[in-house]
Amino acid sequence: MISYEFPLNERVRTLLRLEDLHEKLAYFTTRDDPREHHAAIATLFELLEVSGRADLKSEVIQELERQRQHLESLRSNPAISATALDEVLGDIDRANAGLFQASGRTGQELRENEWLMAIRQRSGIPGGACEFDLPSYHYWLHQDAAYRRTDIAKWAAPFFPLRDGVSIVLRLLRESGKSSGAVANHGMFQQMMGGKLAQMLRVGVDEDYPCVPEVSANKYALNIRFTQASGAERGRTYEGDVDFSLTYCNL
């Protein structure tokens, strides 16, 4: 199955982007090739851009606190494992503590690093990070891989408290929904929302289907159109029936 996630508000959209960027950063940082470390630096600059909202950190803190209070209210429920509950609450407390300790705007340390900001500025130009544009960066890329990796980890560290908080929020969001089977007849599916609240939709499609879902939703109705994924008819509505799983996620 290929899982597609569709955020239904701007906050969840931002959280998913941050998660995706941190996964890319973690992958490229562990590699050894200078070009892969250049990709890690480029990803750091994207993180800096996405994390730049002044209210993002406070929103994550508030959501974590709201979830902590909700989970505490479940402690008397015999169907809830006390051990699992304590583990999640511990994760929330650690993430909140990290966010409270992270003073100022996320990534401010990078913004004050003139060397990195020069690379960021040149990287915004197609081909602008060539060796003749940034000789000191070219020198850095020729250092030992472990040395570069240490630098990247140091520059990425200010983003980790927000990363940990985002990870918990998205984990709880994903676990909030229950999947159900559905069929898109001739590639089209529509369902009235009927008062359902959702912050994110998850659509699971067998990888053998040569199509991808396109979602549009509001408080009244959900529409999913499956389109051809490849070939000359890419983007056109898939004419066959599609069996898929649908999950409404809401905190």
C-alpha positions in Angstrom: 0.0 0.0 0.0 1.1 3.6 -0.7 -0.2 6.0 1.9 -1.1 9.5 0.8 -1.7 12.2 3.5 -3.7 15.3 2.8 -3.7 18.1 5.4 -7.0 20.0 5.7 -5.6 23.1 7.4 -2.5 25.3 7.2 -1.1 24.2 10.5 -1.0 20.5 9.7 0.4 21.3 6.2 3.3 23.1 7.9 3.9 20.2 10.4 4.0 17.7 7.5 6.5 19.8 5.6 8.7 20.1 8.7 8.6 16.3 9.2 9.5 15.7 5.6 12.5 18.1 5.7 13.8 16.5 8.9 13.6 13.1 7.4 15.6 14.3 4.4 18.1 16.1 6.6 18.7 12.9 8.7 19.2 10.9 5.5 21.7 13.2 3.8 23.6 13.9 7.0 24.5 10.2 7.5 26.0 10.0 4.1 29.6 10.6 3.2 29.6 12.2 -0.3 30.1 16.0 -0.4 27.2 16.4 -2.8 25.0 14.6 -0.2 26.2 17.0 2.5 25.4 19.9 0.1 21.9 18.5 -0.1 21.8 18.5 3.8 22.8 22.1 3.9 20.2 23.0 1.3 17.6 21.2 3.4 18.7 23.2 6.5 18.0 26.3 4.6 14.5 25.0 3.8 13.9 24.2 7.4 15.0 27.7 8.3 12.4 29.1 5.9 9.5 26.8 7.1 10.3 27.2 10.8 10.5 31.0 10.5 6.9 31.7 11.7 7.2 33.4 15.1 4.0 31.7 16.5 4.9 28.1 15.3 6.7 27.1 18.4 4.0 28.4 20.7 1.3 26.6 18.6 3.2 23.3 19.1 3.6 23.9 22.8 -0.1 24.6 23.2 -1.1 21.5 21.2 1.2 19.3 23.3 -0.3 20.7 26.5 -3.8 20.2 25.2 -3.0 16.5 24.3 -1.3 16.0 27.7 -4.5 17.2 29.5 -6.6 14.9 27.3 -4.5 11.9 27.9 -4.4 12.5 31.7 -8.2 12.4 31.6 -8.0 8.8 30.2 -5.9 7.5 33.2 -9.0 6.0 34.9 -10.1 4.2 31.7 -9.5 0.4 32.2 -9.1 0.0 28.5 -6.0 2.2 28.4 -2.6 0.8 29.2 -1.1 2.8 32.1 2.4 1.9 30.9 1.7 3.1 27.3 0.0 6.3 28.6 3.0 7.1 30.9 5.3 6.6 28.0 3.4 9.1 25.7 3.1 11.6 28.6 6.8 11.4 29.2 7.5 12.1 25.5 5.2 15.1 25.7 6.8 16.5 28.8 10.4 16.1 27.4 9.3 17.8 24.1 7.7 20.6 25.9 10.7 21.1 28.1 13.0 21.3 25.1 10.7 23.8 23.4 10.6 26.0 26.5 14.4 25.9 26.8 14.8 26.9 23.1 14.8 30.7 23.4 14.1 33.1 20.6 13.2 32.4 17.0 13.8 28.9 15.8 17.1 28.8 13.8 18.2 32.3 14.9 21.8 30.9 15.4 21.9 30.1 11.7 20.6 33.5 10.7 23.5 35.1 12.6 26.1 32.9 10.9 27.4 35.1 8.0 29.2 32.2 6.3 26.0 30.1 6.1 23.9 33.0 5.1 26.3 33.8 2.2 25.9 30.2 1.1 22.1 30.5 1.4 22.0 33.6 -0.7 24.2 32.1 -3.4 22.2 28.8 -3.3 19.1 30.7 -4.3 20.7 31.4 -7.7 20.7 28.5 -10.2 24.2 27.1 -10.1 25.2 29.8 -7.6 27.0 27.5 -5.2 29.9 26.7 -7.6 33.4 26.6 -6.3 34.3 29.9 -8.0 31.3 31.6 -6.2 32.0 30.1 -2.8 35.6 29.0 -2.5 35.4 28.6 1.3 32.4 26.4 1.0 34.3 24.4 -1.7 37.1 24.0 0.8 34.6 22.8 3.5 33.1 20.2 1.2 36.6 18.8 0.7 37.1 18.2 4.5 36.7 14.8 6.0 33.1 13.5 6.0 33.1 13.1 9.8 34.1 16.8 10.2 31.4 17.9 7.9 28.9 15.7 9.7 29.8 17.3 13.0 29.2 20.8 11.6 25.8 19.9 10.1 24.7 18.3 13.4 25.7 21.5 15.3 23.8 23.7 12.8 20.8 21.4 12.9 20.6 21.2 16.7 18.4 24.3 17.2 15.7 22.7 15.1 15.5 19.5 17.1 13.2 20.7 19.9 10.6 21.7 17.3 11.2 18.5 15.4 10.5 16.4 18.5 7.3 18.3 19.3 6.0 18.1 15.7 6.8 14.3 15.7 4.6 13.7 18.7 1.7 15.9 17.4 1.7 14.1 14.1 2.0 10.7 15.7 -1.1 11.4 17.9 -2.9 12.8 14.8 -2.2 9.7 12.8 -3.3 7.4 15.6 -6.5 9.3 16.1 -8.2 7.9 13.1 -9.8 4.5 12.2 -9.4 3.3 8.6 -12.4 2.0 6.6 -12.5 0.6 3.1 -14.0 2.5 0.2 -14.4 2.2 -3.6 -13.9 4.9 -6.2 -16.2 4.0 -9.1 -14.6 4.9 -12.4 -12.0 6.8 -10.4 -14.4 9.1 -8.5 -15.4 9.0 -4.9 -17.6 11.5 -3.0 -18.8 11.4 0.6 -20.8 13.9 2.6 -19.0 15.0 5.7 -22.1 14.9 7.8 -20.5 16.9 10.6 -17.3 14.9 10.6 -14.3 17.0 11.7 -10.9 16.2 10.2 -7.5 17.9 10.2 -5.9 15.3 7.9 -7.0 12.6 5.5 -5.0 9.4 4.9 -5.7 7.5 1.6 -4.2 4.1 1.2 -3.9 2.7 -2.3 -2.5 -0.6 -3.5 0.7 0.1 -5.4 -0.5 -2.0 -8.3 -3.1 0.7 -9.2 -1.5 3.0 -11.8 -3.2 6.1 -10.3 -2.9 8.7 -7.6 -5.6 10.4 -5.5 -6.4 14.1 -5.7 -8.4 15.3 -2.7 -10.7 18.3 -2.3 -12.7 18.7 0.9 -14.7 21.2 2.9 -17.1 21.0 5.9 -19.8 19.7 3.6 -18.3 17.1 1.3 -15.2 15.1 0.5 -14.2 14.5 -3.2 -11.4 12.1 -4.3 -10.5 11.8 -7.9 -8.0 9.2 -9.0 -5.8 10.2 -11.9 -3.5 8.4 -14.2 0.0 8.4 -12.7 2.1 7.9 -15.8 2.1 7.7 -19.5 0.5 9.9 -22.2 -2.7 10.2 -20.2 -1.1 11.3 -16.9 -3.4 13.6 -15.0 -6.6 12.3 -16.6 -9.2 10.6 -14.5 -8.6 6.8 -14.1 -11.5 5.0 -15.6 -11.4 1.8 -13.5 -12.7 1.2 -10.0 -10.2 1.8 -7.2 -10.4 0.0 -3.8 -8.7 2.1 -1.2 -8.6 2.8 2.6 -9.8 6.1 4.0 -8.9 7.5 7.4 -10.2 10.7 9.0 -7.6 12.1 11.5 -8.5 14.7 14.1 -7.0 15.7 17.4 
